[in-house]
C-alpha cells in the first residue's frame, strides 16, 4: 500500500536504489548525481490510499489523539497533503521531504510546497539536511534534497487545548 491522492491502484517504479522508488517517474534534468541509482528497474501495481481514508481507518483502530505526520514519499508529499486538507487540522505537526533540485517528474517546487503547508496552518520550524555530502550544494548541478519540519502554529494549538 502507498499513499497517493486517491484510493486506487497505481504503478510503483522500483528504482535501482530501492530507497528512491516512487509512484512518479525519475527526472534527471536538475540532478545528475543520482542518474544511475534513480532509474526504473521494475514496475509493480500497488494499492493506494488517500491520507484522509488512512487517517479515519487508523484513528478508529488506535484511538490516537495528537498524531504527527511524517511524509517521505519520493516526490508525492504535496499531492498527498493537497488531497487531504480536511484532515490536516487533526495533526499536531508534519515533516515533509522537499526537493531543492527535483528528482521526480511530478515533484513540486519546494517554495510551492512550503506555501501549501502554510495555507494548511503549519509553520516552518527547521531545515534538516537529508543527503550527507550533498548539503549545502544548493546551487550545484549535483543537487540536494532537504527535509522540512513543520508544526502547527502555537496559537492554533493553544486554542484547541493541544499545546504542551
OpenMM code with the backbone's topology and positions (N, CA, C; nanometers):
from openmm import Vec3, app, unit

residues = "UNK UNK UNK UNK UNK UNK UNK UNK UNK UNK UNK UNK UNK UNK UNK UNK UNK UNK UNK UNK UNK UNK UNK UNK UNK UNK UNK UNK UNK UNK UNK UNK UNK UNK UNK UNK UNK UNK UNK UNK UNK UNK UNK UNK UNK UNK UNK UNK UNK UNK UNK UNK UNK UNK UNK UNK UNK UNK UNK UNK UNK UNK UNK UNK UNK UNK UNK UNK UNK UNK UNK UNK UNK UNK UNK UNK UNK UNK UNK UNK UNK UNK UNK UNK UNK UNK UNK UNK UNK UNK UNK UNK UNK UNK UNK UNK UNK UNK UNK UNK UNK UNK UNK UNK UNK UNK UNK UNK UNK UNK UNK UNK UNK UNK UNK UNK UNK UNK UNK UNK UNK UNK UNK UNK UNK UNK UNK UNK UNK UNK UNK UNK UNK UNK UNK UNK UNK UNK UNK UNK UNK UNK UNK UNK UNK UNK UNK UNK UNK UNK UNK UNK UNK UNK UNK UNK UNK UNK UNK UNK UNK UNK UNK UNK".split()
positions = [
    Vec3(0.0840, -0.1166, 0.0000),
    Vec3(0.0000, 0.0000, 0.0000),
    Vec3(0.0888, 0.1233, 0.0000),
    Vec3(0.0436, 0.2254, -0.0715),
    Vec3(0.1168, 0.3514, -0.0790),
    Vec3(0.0181, 0.4666, -0.0660),
    Vec3(0.0624, 0.5773, -0.0075),
    Vec3(-0.0206, 0.6974, -0.0036),
    Vec3(-0.0158, 0.7664, -0.1387),
    Vec3(-0.1315, 0.8165, -0.1802),
    Vec3(-0.1417, 0.8951, -0.3027),
    Vec3(-0.2618, 0.9873, -0.2864),
    Vec3(-0.3010, 1.0538, -0.3924),
    Vec3(-0.4138, 1.1452, -0.3858),
    Vec3(-0.5484, 1.0762, -0.3850),
    Vec3(-0.5532, 0.9498, -0.4253),
    Vec3(-0.6795, 0.8773, -0.4366),
    Vec3(-0.6672, 0.7357, -0.3825),
    Vec3(-0.7836, 0.6778, -0.3487),
    Vec3(-0.7912, 0.5356, -0.3151),
    Vec3(-0.8043, 0.4622, -0.4476),
    Vec3(-0.7002, 0.3904, -0.4871),
    Vec3(-0.6978, 0.3334, -0.6213),
    Vec3(-0.5834, 0.2327, -0.6301),
    Vec3(-0.5368, 0.2093, -0.7493),
    Vec3(-0.4153, 0.1323, -0.7767),
    Vec3(-0.3294, 0.2168, -0.8703),
    Vec3(-0.1987, 0.2104, -0.8493),
    Vec3(-0.1045, 0.2840, -0.9349),
    Vec3(0.0185, 0.1989, -0.9592),
    Vec3(0.0961, 0.2444, -1.0559),
    Vec3(0.2236, 0.1783, -1.0845),
    Vec3(0.3317, 0.2375, -0.9948),
    Vec3(0.4016, 0.1507, -0.9258),
    Vec3(0.5149, 0.1915, -0.8419),
    Vec3(0.6427, 0.1591, -0.9171),
    Vec3(0.7261, 0.2597, -0.9374),
    Vec3(0.8549, 0.2413, -1.0051),
    Vec3(0.9584, 0.1983, -0.9032),
    Vec3(1.0055, 0.0761, -0.9165),
    Vec3(1.1118, 0.0254, -0.8303),
    Vec3(1.2434, 0.0666, -0.8950),
    Vec3(1.3157, 0.1528, -0.8255),
    Vec3(1.4404, 0.2052, -0.8803),
    Vec3(1.5574, 0.1122, -0.8480),
    Vec3(1.6669, 0.1333, -0.9159),
    Vec3(1.7871, 0.0547, -0.8900),
    Vec3(1.8237, 0.0646, -0.7428),
    Vec3(1.8181, 0.1828, -0.6864),
    Vec3(1.8333, 0.2000, -0.5418),
    Vec3(1.6920, 0.2059, -0.4851),
    Vec3(1.6503, 0.1036, -0.4114),
    Vec3(1.5118, 0.0923, -0.3673),
    Vec3(1.4654, 0.2113, -0.2830),
    Vec3(1.5569, 0.2808, -0.2162),
    Vec3(1.5176, 0.3968, -0.1354),
    Vec3(1.4671, 0.5119, -0.2222),
    Vec3(1.4880, 0.5050, -0.3522),
    Vec3(1.4412, 0.6077, -0.4459),
    Vec3(1.3138, 0.5667, -0.5199),
    Vec3(1.2599, 0.4484, -0.4899),
    Vec3(1.1385, 0.4010, -0.5572),
    Vec3(1.0245, 0.4991, -0.5354),
    Vec3(0.9400, 0.5153, -0.6390),
    Vec3(0.8380, 0.6202, -0.6350),
    Vec3(0.7211, 0.5883, -0.7271),
    Vec3(0.6069, 0.6494, -0.6964),
    Vec3(0.4931, 0.6450, -0.7878),
    Vec3(0.5187, 0.7355, -0.9077),
    Vec3(0.6156, 0.8220, -0.8969),
    Vec3(0.6494, 0.9160, -1.0034),
    Vec3(0.7662, 0.8635, -1.0868),
    Vec3(0.7768, 0.9159, -1.2056),
    Vec3(0.8886, 0.8822, -1.2939),
    Vec3(1.0131, 0.9594, -1.2502),
    Vec3(1.1301, 0.8999, -1.2604),
    Vec3(1.2520, 0.9743, -1.2271),
    Vec3(1.2758, 1.0861, -1.3278),
    Vec3(1.3429, 1.1893, -1.2834),
    Vec3(1.3755, 1.3032, -1.3682),
    Vec3(1.5210, 1.3404, -1.3408),
    Vec3(1.5994, 1.3555, -1.4457),
    Vec3(1.7422, 1.3845, -1.4292),
    Vec3(1.7801, 1.5214, -1.4851),
    Vec3(1.6820, 1.6046, -1.5119),
    Vec3(1.7083, 1.7368, -1.5690),
    Vec3(1.7869, 1.8267, -1.4742),
    Vec3(1.7598, 1.8191, -1.3442),
    Vec3(1.8226, 1.9082, -1.2470),
    Vec3(1.9306, 1.8410, -1.1637),
    Vec3(1.9260, 1.7075, -1.1537),
    Vec3(2.0184, 1.6350, -1.0663),
    Vec3(2.0757, 1.5165, -1.1422),
    Vec3(2.2037, 1.5225, -1.1697),
    Vec3(2.2689, 1.4159, -1.2448),
    Vec3(2.3345, 1.3121, -1.1542),
    Vec3(2.3630, 1.3473, -1.0308),
    Vec3(2.4397, 1.2602, -0.9413),
    Vec3(2.3683, 1.1284, -0.9109),
    Vec3(2.2337, 1.1257, -0.9213),
    Vec3(2.1577, 1.0039, -0.8920),
    Vec3(2.1108, 0.9328, -1.0187),
    Vec3(2.1645, 0.9705, -1.1333),
    Vec3(2.1189, 0.9152, -1.2614),
    Vec3(2.1210, 0.7623, -1.2629),
    Vec3(2.2260, 0.7016, -1.2138),
    Vec3(2.2351, 0.5554, -1.2170),
    Vec3(2.1432, 0.4902, -1.1136),
    Vec3(2.1386, 0.5427, -0.9931),
    Vec3(2.0589, 0.4795, -0.8866),
    Vec3(1.9102, 0.5118, -0.8959),
    Vec3(1.8747, 0.6241, -0.9584),
    Vec3(1.7350, 0.6649, -0.9694),
    Vec3(1.6833, 0.6338, -1.1105),
    Vec3(1.6883, 0.5080, -1.1444),
    Vec3(1.6330, 0.4636, -1.2729),
    Vec3(1.5469, 0.3410, -1.2487),
    Vec3(1.4421, 0.3303, -1.3271),
    Vec3(1.3426, 0.2246, -1.3084),
    Vec3(1.4021, 0.0893, -1.3458),
    Vec3(1.3920, -0.0053, -1.2518),
    Vec3(1.4342, -0.1440, -1.2742),
    Vec3(1.3129, -0.2345, -1.2970),
    Vec3(1.2009, -0.1986, -1.2321),
    Vec3(1.0800, -0.2804, -1.2382),
    Vec3(0.9600, -0.1917, -1.2059),
    Vec3(0.8445, -0.2270, -1.2567),
    Vec3(0.7204, -0.1550, -1.2267),
    Vec3(0.6209, -0.2566, -1.1711),
    Vec3(0.5628, -0.2246, -1.0559),
    Vec3(0.4634, -0.3123, -0.9937),
    Vec3(0.3379, -0.2320, -0.9625),
    Vec3(0.2244, -0.2977, -0.9619),
    Vec3(0.0987, -0.2328, -0.9279),
    Vec3(0.0806, -0.2380, -0.7762),
    Vec3(0.0448, -0.1233, -0.7164),
    Vec3(0.0214, -0.1179, -0.5721),
    Vec3(-0.1130, -0.0506, -0.5448),
    Vec3(-0.1727, -0.0895, -0.4345),
    Vec3(-0.2951, -0.0231, -0.3895),
    Vec3(-0.2552, 0.1094, -0.3273),
    Vec3(-0.3282, 0.2153, -0.3585),
    Vec3(-0.3006, 0.3462, -0.2997),
    Vec3(-0.4166, 0.3871, -0.2111),
    Vec3(-0.3835, 0.4698, -0.1128),
    Vec3(-0.4841, 0.5172, -0.0196),
    Vec3(-0.4636, 0.6657, 0.0048),
    Vec3(-0.5725, 0.7394, 0.0052),
    Vec3(-0.5709, 0.8812, 0.0365),
    Vec3(-0.5429, 0.8975, 0.1856),
    Vec3(-0.4736, 1.0029, 0.2238),
    Vec3(-0.4410, 1.0279, 0.3639),
    Vec3(-0.5672, 1.0371, 0.4498),
    Vec3(-0.6728, 1.0990, 0.4001),
    Vec3(-0.7964, 1.1111, 0.4770),
    Vec3(-0.8564, 0.9734, 0.5059),
    Vec3(-0.8542, 0.8852, 0.4086),
    Vec3(-0.9038, 0.7485, 0.4270),
    Vec3(-0.8194, 0.6763, 0.5313),
    Vec3(-0.6884, 0.6868, 0.5182),
    Vec3(-0.5983, 0.6203, 0.6139),
    Vec3(-0.6148, 0.6779, 0.7539),
    Vec3(-0.6296, 0.8092, 0.7635),
    Vec3(-0.6467, 0.8736, 0.8943),
    Vec3(-0.7706, 0.8178, 0.9648),
    Vec3(-0.8839, 0.8144, 0.8954),
    Vec3(-1.0076, 0.7646, 0.9566),
    Vec3(-0.9924, 0.6176, 0.9991),
    Vec3(-0.9333, 0.5367, 0.9142),
    Vec3(-0.9150, 0.3940, 0.9441),
    Vec3(-0.8258, 0.3752, 1.0663),
    Vec3(-0.7129, 0.4458, 1.0685),
    Vec3(-0.6169, 0.4301, 1.1784),
    Vec3(-0.6656, 0.4943, 1.3084),
    Vec3(-0.7374, 0.6042, 1.2977),
    Vec3(-0.7942, 0.6702, 1.4165),
    Vec3(-0.8920, 0.5754, 1.4852),
    Vec3(-0.9746, 0.5093, 1.4068),
    Vec3(-1.0703, 0.4144, 1.4635),
    Vec3(-0.9979, 0.2957, 1.5282),
    Vec3(-0.8934, 0.2472, 1.4653),
    Vec3(-0.8221, 0.1302, 1.5166),
    Vec3(-0.7383, 0.1607, 1.6406),
    Vec3(-0.6755, 0.2794, 1.6461),
    Vec3(-0.5785, 0.3088, 1.7523),
    Vec3(-0.6204, 0.4204, 1.8478),
    Vec3(-0.7269, 0.4922, 1.8157),
    Vec3(-0.7800, 0.5982, 1.9029),
    Vec3(-0.6755, 0.7024, 1.9431),
    Vec3(-0.5810, 0.7334, 1.8542),
    Vec3(-0.4797, 0.8350, 1.8857),
    Vec3(-0.5437, 0.9721, 1.8947),
    Vec3(-0.4777, 1.0620, 1.9660),
    Vec3(-0.5317, 1.1954, 1.9891),
    Vec3(-0.4534, 1.3059, 1.9199),
    Vec3(-0.3217, 1.2936, 1.9139),
    Vec3(-0.2376, 1.4017, 1.8630),
    Vec3(-0.1353, 1.3462, 1.7631),
    Vec3(-0.1792, 1.3044, 1.6464),
    Vec3(-0.0853, 1.2424, 1.5530),
    Vec3(0.0117, 1.3432, 1.4918),
    Vec3(0.1295, 1.2934, 1.4584),
    Vec3(0.2311, 1.3690, 1.3859),
    Vec3(0.2471, 1.2998, 1.2521),
    Vec3(0.2462, 1.3747, 1.1452),
    Vec3(0.2544, 1.3186, 1.0105),
    Vec3(0.3947, 1.3361, 0.9554),
    Vec3(0.4623, 1.2248, 0.9273),
    Vec3(0.5937, 1.2291, 0.8629),
    Vec3(0.5774, 1.1716, 0.7231),
    Vec3(0.6046, 1.2542, 0.6244),
    Vec3(0.5954, 1.2132, 0.4853),
    Vec3(0.7343, 1.2009, 0.4243),
    Vec3(0.7553, 1.0962, 0.3484),
    Vec3(0.8782, 1.0755, 0.2716),
    Vec3(0.8379, 0.9884, 0.1538),
    Vec3(0.7679, 1.0493, 0.0595),
    Vec3(0.7015, 0.9735, -0.0457),
    Vec3(0.7642, 0.9923, -0.1835),
    Vec3(0.8879, 1.0339, -0.1858),
    Vec3(0.9636, 1.0443, -0.3101),
    Vec3(0.8870, 1.1223, -0.4173),
    Vec3(0.8601, 1.2492, -0.3855),
    Vec3(0.8008, 1.3386, -0.4833),
    Vec3(0.6498, 1.3512, -0.4769),
    Vec3(0.5834, 1.2834, -0.3819),
    Vec3(0.4372, 1.2851, -0.3758),
    Vec3(0.3803, 1.3542, -0.2529),
    Vec3(0.4634, 1.4124, -0.1667),
    Vec3(0.4135, 1.4737, -0.0435),
    Vec3(0.3051, 1.5773, -0.0699),
    Vec3(0.3264, 1.6646, -0.1666),
    Vec3(0.2306, 1.7723, -0.1942),
    Vec3(0.0983, 1.7153, -0.2456),
    Vec3(0.1014, 1.6161, -0.3309),
    Vec3(-0.0227, 1.5532, -0.3790),
    Vec3(-0.1008, 1.4942, -0.2615),
    Vec3(-0.0315, 1.4287, -0.1717),
    Vec3(-0.0961, 1.3658, -0.0562),
    Vec3(-0.1607, 1.4710, 0.0340),
    Vec3(-0.0878, 1.5769, 0.0650),
    Vec3(-0.1401, 1.6834, 0.1502),
    Vec3(-0.2559, 1.7558, 0.0805),
    Vec3(-0.2406, 1.7874, -0.0466),
    Vec3(-0.3452, 1.8589, -0.1211),
    Vec3(-0.4766, 1.7833, -0.1245),
    Vec3(-0.4695, 1.6522, -0.1292),
    Vec3(-0.5910, 1.5715, -0.1415),
    Vec3(-0.6569, 1.5414, -0.0073),
    Vec3(-0.5958, 1.5854, 0.1028),
    Vec3(-0.6494, 1.5521, 0.2350),
    Vec3(-0.6511, 1.6720, 0.3288),
    Vec3(-0.6716, 1.7903, 0.2745),
    Vec3(-0.6692, 1.9115, 0.3569),
    Vec3(-0.7706, 1.9056, 0.4710),
    Vec3(-0.8805, 1.8341, 0.4511),
    Vec3(-0.9846, 1.8274, 0.5525),
    Vec3(-0.9412, 1.7567, 0.6811),
    Vec3(-0.8402, 1.6726, 0.6767),
    Vec3(-0.7954, 1.6050, 0.7997),
    Vec3(-0.6645, 1.6628, 0.8541),
    Vec3(-0.5998, 1.7501, 0.7808),
    Vec3(-0.4698, 1.8023, 0.8256),
    Vec3(-0.4777, 1.8770, 0.9578),
    Vec3(-0.5901, 1.9414, 0.9843),
    Vec3(-0.6036, 2.0161, 1.1105),
    Vec3(-0.5970, 1.9236, 1.2318),
    Vec3(-0.6140, 1.7929, 1.2097),
    Vec3(-0.6083, 1.6950, 1.3188),
    Vec3(-0.4640, 1.6614, 1.3586),
    Vec3(-0.3678, 1.6964, 1.2738),
    Vec3(-0.2276, 1.6637, 1.3005),
    Vec3(-0.1605, 1.7763, 1.3782),
    Vec3(-0.0847, 1.7396, 1.4801),
    Vec3(-0.0122, 1.8368, 1.5624),
    Vec3(0.1052, 1.8960, 1.4840),
    Vec3(0.1576, 1.8227, 1.3889),
    Vec3(0.2687, 1.8696, 1.3071),
    Vec3(0.2904, 1.7783, 1.1889),
    Vec3(0.3762, 1.8233, 1.0992),
    Vec3(0.4102, 1.7404, 0.9855),
    Vec3(0.5545, 1.7635, 0.9449),
    Vec3(0.6158, 1.6591, 0.8963),
    Vec3(0.7508, 1.6653, 0.8414),
    Vec3(0.7420, 1.6191, 0.6971),
    Vec3(0.7995, 1.6970, 0.6084),
    Vec3(0.7921, 1.6664, 0.4664),
    Vec3(0.9291, 1.6794, 0.4037),
    Vec3(0.9627, 1.5848, 0.3195),
    Vec3(1.0882, 1.5925, 0.2460),
    Vec3(1.0644, 1.6735, 0.1194),
    Vec3(1.1448, 1.7781, 0.1024),
    Vec3(1.1316, 1.8655, -0.0132),
    Vec3(1.2563, 1.8568, -0.0994),
    Vec3(1.2357, 1.8665, -0.2275),
    Vec3(1.3485, 1.8642, -0.3198),
    Vec3(1.3833, 2.0068, -0.3624),
    Vec3(1.5033, 2.0495, -0.3288),
    Vec3(1.5520, 2.1772, -0.3800),
    Vec3(1.5824, 2.1602, -0.5289),
    Vec3(1.6331, 2.0448, -0.5631),
    Vec3(1.6513, 2.0041, -0.7025),
    Vec3(1.5624, 1.8811, -0.7225),
    Vec3(1.4831, 1.8803, -0.8257),
    Vec3(1.3848, 1.7741, -0.8466),
    Vec3(1.4486, 1.6435, -0.8936),
    Vec3(1.4064, 1.5344, -0.8278),
    Vec3(1.4486, 1.4002, -0.8666),
    Vec3(1.3385, 1.3252, -0.9417),
    Vec3(1.2149, 1.3803, -0.9361),
    Vec3(1.0993, 1.3123, -0.9932),
    Vec3(1.0200, 1.4071, -1.0829),
    Vec3(0.9595, 1.3497, -1.1864),
    Vec3(0.8887, 1.4291, -1.2869),
    Vec3(0.7734, 1.5104, -1.2273),
    Vec3(0.7028, 1.4572, -1.1298),
    Vec3(0.5853, 1.5255, -1.0756),
    Vec3(0.6146, 1.6042, -0.9483),
    Vec3(0.7394, 1.6206, -0.9140),
    Vec3(0.7745, 1.6959, -0.7934),
    Vec3(0.7299, 1.8407, -0.8068),
    Vec3(0.6970, 1.8980, -0.6920),
    Vec3(0.6564, 2.0379, -0.6865),
    Vec3(0.7726, 2.1189, -0.6312),
    Vec3(0.7906, 2.2383, -0.6826),
    Vec3(0.8934, 2.3284, -0.6332),
    Vec3(0.8806, 2.3439, -0.4815),
    Vec3(0.9923, 2.3402, -0.4100),
    Vec3(0.9884, 2.3433, -0.2637),
    Vec3(0.9186, 2.4670, -0.2094),
    Vec3(0.9277, 2.5790, -0.2816),
    Vec3(0.8596, 2.7015, -0.2361),
    Vec3(0.7081, 2.6849, -0.2420),
    Vec3(0.6591, 2.6182, -0.3439),
    Vec3(0.5155, 2.5912, -0.3551),
    Vec3(0.4690, 2.4985, -0.2435),
    Vec3(0.5520, 2.4009, -0.2100),
    Vec3(0.5169, 2.3088, -0.1013),
    Vec3(0.5088, 2.3835, 0.0315),
    Vec3(0.6055, 2.4678, 0.0592),
    Vec3(0.6038, 2.5449, 0.1846),
    Vec3(0.4786, 2.6325, 0.1902),
    Vec3(0.4447, 2.6959, 0.0799),
    Vec3(0.3242, 2.7791, 0.0746),
    Vec3(0.1996, 2.6962, 0.1044),
    Vec3(0.1882, 2.5788, 0.0452),
    Vec3(0.0742, 2.4901, 0.0713),
    Vec3(0.0672, 2.4538, 0.2191),
    Vec3(0.1794, 2.4168, 0.2780),
    Vec3(0.1805, 2.3765, 0.4190),
    Vec3(0.1402, 2.4942, 0.5082),
    Vec3(0.1837, 2.6141, 0.4732),
    Vec3(0.1436, 2.7320, 0.5500),
    Vec3(-0.0067, 2.7564, 0.5358),
    Vec3(-0.0602, 2.7378, 0.4163),
    Vec3(-0.2041, 2.7530, 0.3943),
    Vec3(-0.2841, 2.6519, 0.4761),
    Vec3(-0.2230, 2.5396, 0.5072),
    Vec3(-0.2876, 2.4352, 0.5877),
    Vec3(-0.2696, 2.4587, 0.7375),
    Vec3(-0.2040, 2.5693, 0.7754),
    Vec3(-0.1905, 2.6053, 0.9161),
    Vec3(-0.0608, 2.5640, 0.9822),
    Vec3(0.0345, 2.5184, 0.9038),
    Vec3(0.1634, 2.4793, 0.9596),
    Vec3(0.2647, 2.5910, 0.9414),
    Vec3(0.3647, 2.5908, 1.0257),
    Vec3(0.4686, 2.6932, 1.0250),
    Vec3(0.6045, 2.6244, 1.0160),
    Vec3(0.6913, 2.6768, 0.9320),
    Vec3(0.8255, 2.6213, 0.9172),
    Vec3(0.9004, 2.6313, 1.0489),
    Vec3(0.9605, 2.5208, 1.0918),
    Vec3(1.0365, 2.5249, 1.2163),
    Vec3(1.1811, 2.4813, 1.1989),
    Vec3(1.2172, 2.4137, 1.0885),
    Vec3(1.3568, 2.3724, 1.0722),
    Vec3(1.3855, 2.3262, 0.9299),
    Vec3(1.5109, 2.3454, 0.8887),
    Vec3(1.5672, 2.2829, 0.7692),
    Vec3(1.6652, 2.1778, 0.8200),
    Vec3(1.6556, 2.0567, 0.7682),
    Vec3(1.7439, 1.9495, 0.8118),
    Vec3(1.8030, 1.8832, 0.6875),
    Vec3(1.9356, 1.8784, 0.6744),
    Vec3(1.9950, 1.8136, 0.5560),
    Vec3(1.9578, 1.6657, 0.5513),
    Vec3(1.9372, 1.6159, 0.4313),
    Vec3(1.8932, 1.4787, 0.4154),
    Vec3(1.9991, 1.3884, 0.3520),
    Vec3(2.0748, 1.4384, 0.2594),
    Vec3(2.1760, 1.3579, 0.1920),
    Vec3(2.3145, 1.4089, 0.2288),
    Vec3(2.3746, 1.3451, 0.3274),
    Vec3(2.5074, 1.3859, 0.3726),
    Vec3(2.6037, 1.3877, 0.2540),
    Vec3(2.6838, 1.4900, 0.2495),
    Vec3(2.7797, 1.5019, 0.1409),
    Vec3(2.7313, 1.5883, 0.0265),
    Vec3(2.5997, 1.6153, 0.0222),
    Vec3(2.5444, 1.6985, -0.0843),
    Vec3(2.4924, 1.8305, -0.0312),
    Vec3(2.4998, 1.8528, 0.0973),
    Vec3(2.4494, 1.9762, 0.1582),
    Vec3(2.5681, 2.0611, 0.1967),
    Vec3(2.5743, 2.1863, 0.1678),
    Vec3(2.4690, 2.2743, 0.1169),
    Vec3(2.4874, 2.3118, -0.0291),
    Vec3(2.5061, 2.2195, -0.1143),
    Vec3(2.5284, 2.2473, -0.2559),
    Vec3(2.3988, 2.2898, -0.3252),
    Vec3(2.3349, 2.3919, -0.2738),
    Vec3(2.2050, 2.4346, -0.3248),
    Vec3(2.2112, 2.4830, -0.4688),
    Vec3(2.3240, 2.5365, -0.5101),
    Vec3(2.3344, 2.5899, -0.6454),
    Vec3(2.4192, 2.5018, -0.7357),
    Vec3(2.4592, 2.3885, -0.6842),
    Vec3(2.5419, 2.2959, -0.7597),
    Vec3(2.4577, 2.2169, -0.8588),
    Vec3(2.5124, 2.1818, -0.9715),
    Vec3(2.4378, 2.0976, -1.0641),
    Vec3(2.4149, 1.9575, -1.0082),
    Vec3(2.4846, 1.9219, -0.8991),
    Vec3(2.4673, 1.7894, -0.8401),
    Vec3(2.3410, 1.7785, -0.7575),
    Vec3(2.2873, 1.8883, -0.7089),
    Vec3(2.1593, 1.8865, -0.6395),
    Vec3(2.1660, 1.8460, -0.4945),
    Vec3(2.0514, 1.8568, -0.4302),
    Vec3(2.0366, 1.8265, -0.2883),
    Vec3(1.8900, 1.8045, -0.2580),
    Vec3(1.8643, 1.7276, -0.1578),
    Vec3(1.7289, 1.7165, -0.1043),
    Vec3(1.7377, 1.7550, 0.0417),
    Vec3(1.6375, 1.8213, 0.0904),
    Vec3(1.6350, 1.8583, 0.2310),
    Vec3(1.5038, 1.8151, 0.2924),
    Vec3(1.5053, 1.7969, 0.4224),
    Vec3(1.3823, 1.7692, 0.4942),
    Vec3(1.3331, 1.8985, 0.5551),
    Vec3(1.2056, 1.9146, 0.5584),
    Vec3(1.1419, 2.0284, 0.6224),
    Vec3(1.0603, 1.9754, 0.7373),
    Vec3(1.0657, 2.0388, 0.8485),
    Vec3(0.9799, 2.0029, 0.9595),
    Vec3(0.8864, 2.1199, 0.9827),
    Vec3(0.7603, 2.0930, 0.9835),
    Vec3(0.6595, 2.1955, 1.0068),
    Vec3(0.5849, 2.1611, 1.1341),
    Vec3(0.5372, 2.2610, 1.2027),
    Vec3(0.4496, 2.2325, 1.3154),
    Vec3(0.3373, 2.3343, 1.3153),
    Vec3(0.2266, 2.2920, 1.3682),
    Vec3(0.1090, 2.3770, 1.3735),
    Vec3(0.1406, 2.5008, 1.4556),
    Vec3(0.0861, 2.6135, 1.4166),
    Vec3(0.1114, 2.7382, 1.4854),
    Vec3(0.0656, 2.7272, 1.6303),
    Vec3(0.1474, 2.7807, 1.7222),
    Vec3(0.1212, 2.7667, 1.8652),
    Vec3(-0.0145, 2.8207, 1.9060),
    Vec3(-0.0559, 2.9341, 1.8522),
    Vec3(-0.1848, 2.9928, 1.8919),
    Vec3(-0.2993, 2.8989, 1.8564),
    Vec3(-0.2918, 2.8399, 1.7393),
    Vec3(-0.3951, 2.7459, 1.6972),
    Vec3(-0.3980, 2.6252, 1.7906),
    Vec3(-0.2795, 2.5799, 1.8299),
    Vec3(-0.2702, 2.4643, 1.9179),
    Vec3(-0.3260, 2.4980, 2.0561),
    Vec3(-0.2927, 2.6158, 2.1065),
    Vec3(-0.3406, 2.6562, 2.2372),
    Vec3(-0.4922, 2.6652, 2.2384),
    Vec3(-0.5490, 2.7210, 2.1312),
    Vec3(-0.6949, 2.7367, 2.1253),
    Vec3(-0.7682, 2.6034, 2.1217),
    Vec3(-0.7021, 2.5004, 2.0716),
    Vec3(-0.7620, 2.3680, 2.0671),
    Vec3(-0.7291, 2.2866, 2.1921),
    Vec3(-0.6455, 2.3441, 2.2798),
    Vec3(-0.6068, 2.2716, 2.4007),
    Vec3(-0.5091, 2.1598, 2.3738),
    Vec3(-0.4360, 2.1674, 2.2620),
    Vec3(-0.3431, 2.0603, 2.2271),
    Vec3(-0.1973, 2.1027, 2.2437),
    Vec3(-0.1730, 2.2169, 2.3011),
    Vec3(-0.0372, 2.2680, 2.3152),
    Vec3(0.0239, 2.2168, 2.4455),
    Vec3(0.1430, 2.1630, 2.4372),
    Vec3(0.2114, 2.1138, 2.5574),
    Vec3(0.2699, 2.2265, 2.6373),
] * unit.nanometer
topology = app.Topology()
chain = topology.addChain("A")
for resn in residues:
    res = topology.addResidue(resn, chain)
    for name in ("N", "CA", "C"):
        topology.addAtom(name, app.Element.getBySymbol(name[0]), res)
